[in-house]
């Protein structure tokens, strides 16, 4: 769901404003923010933002990601916390492959769930209810999974993002999952689908096959048979980009 030419032709892309002009008392923090976020400020497109007193939450599309390492995530989630009396601030940011994952990251850092909805004036809308339902679940339950691998390909005619996840729950069905976003650049919509796998190898192989055009249908996620119990943070699998030697 990335801003691209059809949307740009209709309206100029908005600019993000972090509102930090008077928050320069902590020079080290300001420089850290500049290196990780601010250096690309004019290339960050705000897809959603929410401000609540000292806190600000942003879902941003990074237009520079296309020119970086192939397959890099194109979305940036930023949480700012300001101390107006001391003129200092703190921040956290994460690079993520899907907007719903950026929403989830912010929601689990205090942003109200219903305050960080995406705007679709800047990109294609979801194609169907299945896409919208999966996005809502990822935004709500994204902290139930550890992301092990993602790859974003923005090739004309085949714009796709694949994400391999590992459930953090010992009772979860389909312990490894793949979420795939595909953009239809003719209809100008996108779909989001999920598949379940028993092993990390199977999940990664499907990702590789999809990126080379050889993947079959996603296998369904099996229903959970027992009440789940959280395990804590899982060890994410170590993965390599598609097409590289293993």
KEKE-3310 file (N, C-alpha, C; in steps of 0.2 Angstrom, whole numbers, plus 5000, padded with zeros to 4 digits):
npx = (5004:5009:5012:5012:5014:5000:4993:5001:5000:4987:4987:4998:5011:5010:5020:5030:5029:5038:5039:5049:5057:5060:5066:5080:5089:5095:5108:5114:5104:5096:5104:5105:5092:5091:5100:5094:5081:5077:5086:5081:5069:5062:5058:5049:5033:5018:5007:4998:4995:4995:4992:4995:4995:5011:5015:5018:5013:5018:5015:5024:5029:5043:5051:5064:5068:5067:5079:5089:5096:5091:5074:5072:5062:5048:5042:5041:5039:5036:5038:5037:5041:5039:5047:5042:5045:5059:5064:5067:5067:5062:5063:5058:5060:5055:5058:5047:5039:5025:5011:5001:5008:5016:5007:5003:5015:5015:5003:5005:5014:5007:4998:4981:4970:4960:4965:4975:4972:4974:4977:4970:4971:4983:4988:4984:4968:4962:4958:4947:4936:4943:4956:4955:4951:4962:4972:4967:4968:4982:4986:4980:4985:4999:5010:5010:5018:5035:5045:5054:5059:5058:5053:5052:5047:5046:5043:5037:5021:5022:5021:5025:5025:5033:5032:5039:5034:5035:5026:5023:5018:5016:5006:5001:4993:5000:5014:5024:5021:5016:5014:5007:5007:5000:5000:4988:4991:4983:4969:4972:4972:4975:4979:4979:4985:4987:4996:4999:5013:5022:5036:5051:5058:5049:5041:5050:5054:5042:5041:5053:5049:5038:5043:5050:5041:5036:5027:5015:4997:4994:4996:4982:4980:4980:4966:4967:4969:4969:4969:4979:4995:5006:5023:5033:5047:5051:5065:5070:5070:5085:5088:5091:5092:5081:5088:5101:5116:5115)
npy = (4994:5007:5024:5030:5033:5035:5041:5052:5059:5065:5073:5083:5076:5075:5083:5078:5084:5085:5093:5098:5109:5117:5109:5106:5104:5093:5088:5076:5067:5073:5073:5059:5056:5064:5056:5044:5046:5060:5064:5060:5067:5075:5066:5057:5051:5055:5043:5041:5048:5053:5064:5066:5075:5075:5065:5059:5050:5041:5034:5031:5032:5028:5036:5034:5021:5013:5015:5010:4996:4981:4975:4981:4986:4998:5006:5017:5017:5029:5035:5048:5057:5071:5083:5097:5107:5105:5106:5094:5078:5061:5046:5033:5021:5011:5001:4994:4981:4982:4992:4989:4983:4993:5001:4992:4991:5004:5005:4996:5004:5013:5021:5025:5013:5016:5028:5029:5027:5023:5034:5033:5041:5042:5031:5014:5007:4994:4979:4970:4963:4953:4957:4969:4964:4955:4965:4972:4963:4961:4973:4974:4962:4961:4960:4947:4940:4936:4944:4937:4939:4949:4955:4967:4970:4980:4979:4984:4979:4968:4971:4967:4961:4951:4943:4934:4926:4921:4913:4918:4910:4895:4886:4890:4887:4882:4887:4895:4908:4916:4932:4940:4954:4960:4971:4977:4985:4989:4988:4996:4993:4983:4967:4957:4943:4927:4913:4897:4888:4873:4873:4884:4883:4879:4890:4900:4895:4896:4910:4913:4906:4914:4926:4923:4920:4907:4901:4891:4891:4899:4889:4885:4893:4883:4880:4885:4873:4873:4882:4897:4901:4913:4914:4923:4932:4927:4918:4925:4918:4915:4922:4923:4935:4932:4922:4923:4915:4900)
npz = (5000:4995:4992:4975:4958:4952:4963:4966:4955:4956:4968:4977:4987:5005:5018:5032:5048:5062:5073:5081:5082:5093:5102:5107:5117:5121:5114:5109:5108:5099:5088:5086:5082:5071:5062:5061:5058:5054:5044:5032:5031:5022:5012:5018:5019:5027:5032:5042:5058:5075:5088:5105:5118:5126:5117:5101:5087:5072:5056:5042:5025:5017:5004:5000:5002:4991:4984:4991:4999:4990:4993:5005:5020:5018:5026:5040:5057:5070:5086:5097:5111:5121:5132:5137:5146:5148:5136:5129:5121:5118:5108:5098:5085:5071:5057:5045:5036:5032:5032:5042:5051:5056:5062:5072:5080:5085:5092:5102:5109:5116:5108:5104:5097:5087:5083:5073:5060:5042:5028:5012:5001:4996:4991:4984:4988:5000:4992:4996:5009:5015:5015:5023:5035:5039:5040:5051:5061:5061:5065:5078:5084:5082:5090:5094:5086:5080:5068:5056:5043:5028:5012:5000:4984:4971:4957:4941:4937:4945:4960:4976:4993:5004:5020:5033:5048:5065:5077:5094:5103:5112:5109:5097:5082:5066:5067:5060:5049:5033:5027:5013:5003:4989:4975:4963:4949:4939:4942:4953:4967:4982:4989:5004:5011:5020:5025:5033:5040:5045:5047:5047:5036:5026:5026:5021:5009:5002:5001:4994:4982:4978:4975:4964:4955:4956:4965:4973:4979:4994:5009:5020:5037:5051:5062:5079:5092:5106:5121:5121:5127:5132:5126:5128:5121:5105:5097:5082:5066:5057:5042:5024:5010:4995:4981:4985:4989:5000)
capx = (5000:5013:5011:5015:5012:4993:4991:5005:4997:4981:4988:5005:5012:5011:5026:5029:5032:5039:5038:5055:5062:5062:5068:5087:5093:5099:5111:5116:5097:5094:5109:5103:5085:5093:5103:5089:5074:5077:5090:5076:5062:5058:5056:5045:5026:5014:5001:4994:4998:4991:4996:4991:4999:5018:5016:5016:5014:5018:5016:5027:5031:5050:5052:5071:5069:5068:5085:5093:5097:5085:5070:5071:5055:5047:5038:5044:5035:5040:5035:5040:5039:5042:5047:5042:5049:5066:5065:5071:5063:5064:5060:5059:5058:5056:5057:5043:5037:5018:5008:4997:5013:5018:5001:5003:5020:5013:4997:5008:5017:5002:4993:4974:4969:4956:4967:4980:4970:4978:4973:4971:4972:4990:4990:4978:4964:4962:4953:4941:4935:4948:4962:4954:4951:4968:4975:4964:4971:4989:4987:4979:4989:5005:5015:5010:5023:5041:5046:5060:5061:5053:5056:5048:5049:5041:5044:5031:5017:5022:5023:5023:5029:5032:5034:5039:5033:5035:5021:5026:5014:5018:5000:4998:4993:5004:5019:5027:5016:5019:5009:5009:5004:5001:4997:4986:4992:4978:4964:4974:4970:4980:4976:4984:4984:4991:4997:5002:5018:5025:5043:5053:5061:5044:5039:5055:5054:5036:5043:5057:5045:5033:5047:5053:5035:5034:5024:5008:4993:4996:4992:4978:4982:4976:4963:4970:4965:4970:4970:4986:4999:5012:5030:5038:5050:5054:5071:5068:5074:5090:5087:5095:5087:5080:5093:5108:5118:5113)
capy = (5000:5012:5030:5029:5038:5037:5045:5058:5063:5068:5078:5084:5072:5079:5083:5076:5089:5082:5098:5098:5115:5120:5104:5105:5105:5087:5088:5069:5064:5077:5070:5052:5057:5066:5051:5038:5048:5067:5065:5059:5070:5077:5060:5053:5053:5053:5039:5041:5051:5055:5068:5066:5079:5075:5060:5059:5043:5042:5029:5035:5029:5031:5035:5033:5014:5010:5016:5007:4988:4978:4972:4984:4988:5004:5010:5019:5019:5033:5037:5054:5059:5077:5086:5104:5111:5105:5106:5088:5073:5054:5044:5026:5021:5004:5000:4988:4980:4983:4998:4987:4981:4999:5002:4988:4994:5011:5004:4993:5009:5018:5024:5022:5009:5019:5035:5028:5024:5025:5037:5030:5046:5042:5024:5010:5005:4987:4976:4966:4963:4949:4961:4973:4960:4953:4971:4974:4958:4962:4979:4972:4956:4960:4958:4940:4937:4939:4945:4934:4940:4952:4957:4971:4970:4985:4978:4986:4973:4963:4974:4962:4961:4945:4943:4928:4927:4916:4914:4918:4906:4888:4883:4892:4883:4885:4891:4900:4911:4921:4937:4943:4959:4961:4977:4977:4991:4990:4990:5001:4990:4978:4962:4955:4936:4924:4906:4894:4883:4870:4874:4890:4881:4879:4897:4904:4892:4899:4917:4913:4905:4919:4932:4921:4918:4900:4899:4889:4894:4899:4884:4889:4893:4878:4883:4883:4868:4873:4889:4898:4904:4917:4911:4928:4934:4921:4919:4925:4914:4919:4921:4927:4937:4927:4923:4923:4908:4899)
capz = (5000:4995:4987:4969:4953:4951:4968:4965:4949:4959:4973:4980:4993:5011:5021:5039:5053:5069:5078:5086:5081:5100:5107:5105:5123:5122:5107:5107:5106:5093:5082:5085:5079:5064:5059:5060:5055:5051:5038:5026:5033:5016:5008:5022:5018:5033:5030:5048:5063:5080:5093:5112:5123:5125:5113:5094:5083:5065:5051:5037:5019:5015:4997:4999:5003:4984:4981:4996:4998:4988:4997:5012:5022:5015:5031:5046:5063:5075:5093:5100:5118:5122:5138:5135:5151:5148:5129:5127:5119:5117:5102:5096:5078:5068:5050:5045:5028:5030:5036:5048:5056:5059:5066:5078:5084:5088:5096:5108:5113:5119:5103:5103:5091:5082:5081:5069:5054:5037:5023:5006:4996:4994:4988:4983:4994:5000:4987:4998:5016:5018:5016:5028:5041:5041:5042:5058:5066:5062:5069:5085:5087:5079:5095:5095:5081:5078:5061:5054:5036:5024:5006:4996:4977:4968:4950:4938:4935:4951:4966:4981:4999:5008:5027:5037:5055:5070:5083:5100:5107:5111:5107:5091:5076:5060:5070:5055:5044:5028:5025:5007:5000:4981:4972:4956:4947:4934:4946:4958:4973:4985:4993:5009:5012:5026:5025:5038:5039:5050:5048:5045:5029:5021:5025:5017:5002:4998:5000:4988:4976:4976:4972:4957:4951:4955:4971:4973:4983:5001:5013:5025:5044:5054:5068:5086:5095:5113:5123:5120:5133:5129:5128:5128:5115:5102:5093:5075:5062:5053:5035:5019:5004:4990:4976:4988:4991:5007)
cpx = (5004:5011:5015:5012:5005:4991:4995:5003:4991:4982:4996:5006:5013:5018:5025:5032:5032:5039:5043:5060:5064:5065:5075:5092:5098:5102:5112:5109:5095:5098:5107:5096:5087:5096:5098:5083:5075:5081:5086:5069:5058:5056:5051:5037:5022:5008:4996:4998:4993:4995:4992:4996:5007:5020:5014:5018:5013:5019:5018:5030:5038:5051:5060:5072:5070:5075:5091:5094:5090:5081:5068:5064:5054:5043:5042:5039:5039:5036:5039:5037:5043:5042:5048:5045:5056:5069:5069:5065:5066:5061:5062:5057:5059:5054:5053:5040:5030:5015:5004:5002:5016:5013:5002:5009:5019:5008:5000:5013:5013:4997:4987:4973:4966:4959:4973:4978:4973:4974:4975:4971:4979:4992:4984:4975:4964:4956:4947:4941:4940:4954:4961:4954:4957:4973:4973:4967:4978:4990:4985:4983:4996:5011:5015:5015:5030:5043:5053:5063:5056:5057:5051:5051:5043:5042:5037:5027:5017:5025:5020:5028:5027:5035:5033:5039:5033:5030:5025:5023:5015:5012:4997:4998:4997:5009:5023:5021:5020:5013:5012:5005:5005:4997:4995:4986:4988:4972:4965:4971:4975:4976:4982:4981:4989:4991:5000:5007:5020:5032:5045:5055:5055:5041:5044:5055:5048:5038:5048:5053:5041:5037:5050:5047:5033:5030:5017:5004:4996:4992:4988:4981:4977:4973:4967:4966:4965:4970:4977:4989:5005:5019:5035:5041:5053:5061:5069:5073:5079:5089:5091:5090:5087:5086:5100:5110:5117:5119)
cpy = (5006:5018:5029:5034:5040:5042:5052:5062:5067:5074:5078:5079:5077:5078:5081:5082:5086:5087:5098:5104:5118:5115:5101:5105:5099:5085:5080:5066:5067:5074:5063:5052:5059:5060:5045:5040:5055:5068:5064:5062:5072:5072:5055:5056:5051:5050:5040:5044:5053:5058:5068:5069:5078:5070:5061:5052:5044:5035:5033:5030:5032:5030:5034:5025:5010:5010:5013:5000:4985:4974:4975:4986:4996:5009:5011:5021:5023:5035:5042:5055:5065:5080:5094:5109:5111:5105:5100:5083:5066:5052:5036:5025:5013:5004:4993:4987:4981:4988:4995:4985:4987:5002:4998:4990:5000:5009:5001:4997:5014:5022:5021:5018:5012:5026:5035:5025:5027:5029:5034:5034:5045:5036:5020:5008:4997:4985:4973:4966:4958:4952:4966:4970:4958:4959:4973:4969:4959:4968:4978:4967:4955:4958:4951:4936:4940:4939:4942:4937:4944:4954:4961:4972:4975:4985:4980:4979:4967:4966:4970:4963:4954:4945:4936:4929:4921:4917:4914:4914:4899:4884:4885:4887:4886:4890:4896:4902:4915:4925:4940:4948:4960:4967:4976:4984:4993:4992:4995:4999:4985:4973:4960:4948:4933:4917:4903:4888:4880:4871:4881:4889:4882:4886:4901:4901:4895:4906:4917:4911:4910:4925:4930:4919:4911:4897:4897:4893:4894:4893:4888:4888:4888:4882:4881:4878:4869:4881:4891:4902:4907:4914:4917:4929:4928:4923:4919:4921:4918:4917:4925:4929:4932:4928:4923:4916:4907:4895)
cpz = (5000:4990:4981:4964:4952:4956:4968:4960:4951:4964:4976:4986:4999:5014:5029:5043:5060:5075:5083:5085:5088:5105:5105:5111:5124:5115:5105:5105:5099:5087:5081:5081:5071:5060:5057:5057:5051:5045:5031:5027:5027:5011:5012:5021:5023:5030:5036:5053:5069:5086:5100:5117:5121:5119:5106:5091:5076:5061:5045:5031:5017:5008:4995:4999:4996:4982:4986:4994:4996:4993:5004:5013:5020:5020:5037:5052:5068:5080:5096:5106:5120:5129:5137:5139:5150:5140:5126:5124:5118:5111:5101:5089:5075:5061:5049:5038:5027:5035:5042:5053:5060:5064:5073:5083:5088:5093:5103:5112:5115:5114:5103:5097:5086:5080:5076:5062:5048:5032:5016:5000:4993:4991:4987:4989:4994:4995:4990:5006:5019:5019:5022:5035:5043:5043:5049:5063:5066:5066:5077:5088:5085:5084:5097:5091:5081:5071:5060:5048:5033:5018:5002:4989:4974:4960:4947:4936:4941:4957:4972:4987:5002:5015:5030:5044:5059:5075:5089:5105:5106:5109:5101:5086:5070:5063:5066:5050:5039:5027:5018:5005:4993:4979:4965:4953:4941:4938:4951:4965:4976:4989:4998:5011:5017:5024:5031:5036:5045:5052:5045:5038:5024:5020:5020:5010:4998:4997:4994:4981:4973:4973:4965:4953:4951:4961:4969:4978:4990:5005:5019:5032:5047:5060:5074:5090:5103:5115:5123:5126:5130:5131:5129:5121:5112:5098:5086:5071:5058:5046:5030:5013:4999:4984:4979:4989:4999:5011)
residu = (UNK:UNK:UNK:UNK:UNK:UNK:UNK:UNK:UNK:UNK:UNK:UNK:UNK:UNK:UNK:UNK:UNK:UNK:UNK:UNK:UNK:UNK:UNK:UNK:UNK:UNK:UNK:UNK:UNK:UNK:UNK:UNK:UNK:UNK:UNK:UNK:UNK:UNK:UNK:UNK:UNK:UNK:UNK:UNK:UNK:UNK:UNK:UNK:UNK:UNK:UNK:UNK:UNK:UNK:UNK:UNK:UNK:UNK:UNK:UNK:UNK:UNK:UNK:UNK:UNK:UNK:UNK:UNK:UNK:UNK:UNK:UNK:UNK:UNK:UNK:UNK:UNK:UNK:UNK:UNK:UNK:UNK:UNK:UNK:UNK:UNK:UNK:UNK:UNK:UNK:UNK:UNK:UNK:UNK:UNK:UNK:UNK:UNK:UNK:UNK:UNK:UNK:UNK:UNK:UNK:UNK:UNK:UNK:UNK:UNK:UNK:UNK:UNK:UNK:UNK:UNK:UNK:UNK:UNK:UNK:UNK:UNK:UNK:UNK:UNK:UNK:UNK:UNK:UNK:UNK:UNK:UNK:UNK:UNK:UNK:UNK:UNK:UNK:UNK:UNK:UNK:UNK:UNK:UNK:UNK:UNK:UNK:UNK:UNK:UNK:UNK:UNK:UNK:UNK:UNK:UNK:UNK:UNK:UNK:UNK:UNK:UNK:UNK:UNK:UNK:UNK:UNK:UNK:UNK:UNK:UNK:UNK:UNK:UNK:UNK:UNK:UNK:UNK:UNK:UNK:UNK:UNK:UNK:UNK:UNK:UNK:UNK:UNK:UNK:UNK:UNK:UNK:UNK:UNK:UNK:UNK:UNK:UNK:UNK:UNK:UNK:UNK:UNK:UNK:UNK:UNK:UNK:UNK:UNK:UNK:UNK:UNK:UNK:UNK:UNK:UNK:UNK:UNK:UNK:UNK:UNK:UNK:UNK:UNK:UNK:UNK:UNK:UNK:UNK:UNK:UNK:UNK:UNK:UNK:UNK:UNK:UNK:UNK:UNK:UNK:UNK:UNK:UNK:UNK:UNK:UNK)
# end
